């Protein structure tokens, strides 16, 4: 349900006597997750453990809006911590949409806990954008990705 849900709010900010504007846009997608794909990247392993520090998993998920495929996301996660109760991974992703791409980072832990992500870069019609988002897994290979995209006018361009 990617409903590229239009502009939600607009506001103005002043930086060094030069006005620049930023607008927030909420994007919501239904997600179909790819199969779990671990990669044993660490050659020094505990033979009794499923994972080792530095191991990775990769993903390529499909994004939908109103029942139609509108883009995808892909990325990887590197296992950064393993304890008896928790697996922690540092993840990066690229979200490919009509008109441009967004990049992001998030921390993944095992289980269906919602993942908060930071939007760290952008191209095309999303150029000069940043923001944040939430990824929720429903447990059936599906989920929802909601992004709050802030579009910033470049400094010195006026807005």
N, C-alpha and C positions, 0 to 999 in steps of 0.2 A: 504494500500500500504506500509506495514511495510518494505519493501525492505531491511531490515537489510543491509543498504547501505555501507558496507565495510569501510575500513580505509580511512580517509579523509586527515589526516595530521600526521606527526610524528615529534617529536623534542626531544632534549636532554636537561637535566638540571643538574646542579651540586649542591649537598648539602653536605657541610662539607667535601670536597675532596673525597666524595664517589659518583660516578656517579649513577644516577637512570634515567630511561627513562619513558616518558609518551606518550601515543598515543591517538589521538582523533578519535572517530568513530561516524558517524552520523547514527542514526536509525530512520526510518520513518514508522509510522503505520497509517492505516485507522482505525478509531474507530467507533464502534456501541455502543452508550451509553445505559445504563440501564435506566429504568423508574425512575423518581424523587421519592425518598423515604424519606420523612421527619419523624423524631422521636421527639415527644414532651417530652424532657428530663427534662425541667424546670417545677416544680410543681406550681410555683408562676407565674401566667399568667395574662395578660390583655385579657379579654374575647373578645375584639374587634380586637386583633392582630393575624395575622397568625402564627407568630413566637415569641419566647422569647429567651433571652440570654441563652446560654448553650444547646439549642435545637440542634439536629444533623440531618444530612442526610447521607445516606450510598449509595455506588455505587459499581457495578460490571460490568465493560465494557469489550467488546470483541475487540481484536486487530487482524488486518488482514494485510497480505502482498500479493500482487499479487493475490488477490481474495481468498486466503486461510487463515483460522484462524490459528494464530501462537502463541497466548498467550492471556492474559487478564490483566486487572488492577482492583484493588479493594481497597476500603478505606472508610474514613469517614471525614466529615467536621463538626466542632463545630461552631455555630454562636457566634461570638465574639463582634459584634457591630450591632446595629439597629438604623438607623436614618430615617427621613421621605423620604430621597432620596436614601438611600443605605443600603444594607445588606452585611456584611463582615463576612467571615468564615475562620477559620484556618483548613487546610486540610492536611491529610497524606494519602499516597497510597503505595501499593506494586504492582510492575509491574512484572508479572510472564512470563518468556520467556524460550525457549529451552536453556538449559545449565545453567540457574541461574535466580536470582531475582534482581531487583533494588528497592530501597525504595526512597521516595521523599516527599517533603512538598511544599505546595503552598497556596496562599491566593486566595479565591474565592469571587467575587462580582457578583451580579445579572446581567444577560445579556450575550451577546455573546463575550464580551471582551476577547481577548486571555489571557490565564493564563500562567504566567512564573513560572516554578517550579525548585526547587533545588534537585538534586540527592544526597541523604544523606548516602546511604549505598548500599551494594551489596553482592551477594553470587555466588558460582559456578564459571563459566568462567568469570563473571564480578567482581570477588573478587578484592579488592583494587581499585575499580572504584568510581568515583564521576562525577559530571558535572551538566548540566542544561538542560532545555527543555522548549518547548512551546506547549500548548494544545489549539487548535482552534476548536470552535463549529460552525458548518454550519447552525444550526437551524432546521434541519430535523431529529434529532436523530443520526446524524453522525458528524464526525469531523476528525481531523488529530493531531497526537502526534508526535512531532519531538524531538529527544533527542541528545544532544552532550555529549557522554560518554567519559570521560577521564580515561584511565587505567594507574594506577601508579604502578611501580615496588616497592615492599616492600624495605624499607631502609635496608642496609646491605646485600642485595642479589645481588647487582651489576647491575641488569637490565636485 
